[in-house]
Amino acid sequence: MNLATNTQQPAPARITLPRDHPDVQAAERAGFDLCLIEDNLNLPPVQRAIQHDRALALVLELDRQREKLYAHAQPTHTPAS
């Protein structure tokens, strides 16, 4: 068997949060999905940036649509003078 032909690198160790750390435990108690954080931390930085840009674009589009929807809304009452 020729080992020189095996050019695959071993998979890097997966990043996991220390479950015994007080801050991690507090986050779990508060309901944070730490698996999502760990999955994100294990992505290459470029992929994380792409996901961030997509999420930001979605939020900005939702905000534009909200403004468009409420731009024509009339107040339901007039302020007292």
Secondary structure as UniProt FT lines:
FT   HELIX           3..5
FT   TURN            19..20
FT   HELIX           22..29
FT   TURN            30..31
FT   HELIX           34..41
FT   HELIX           45..71
//
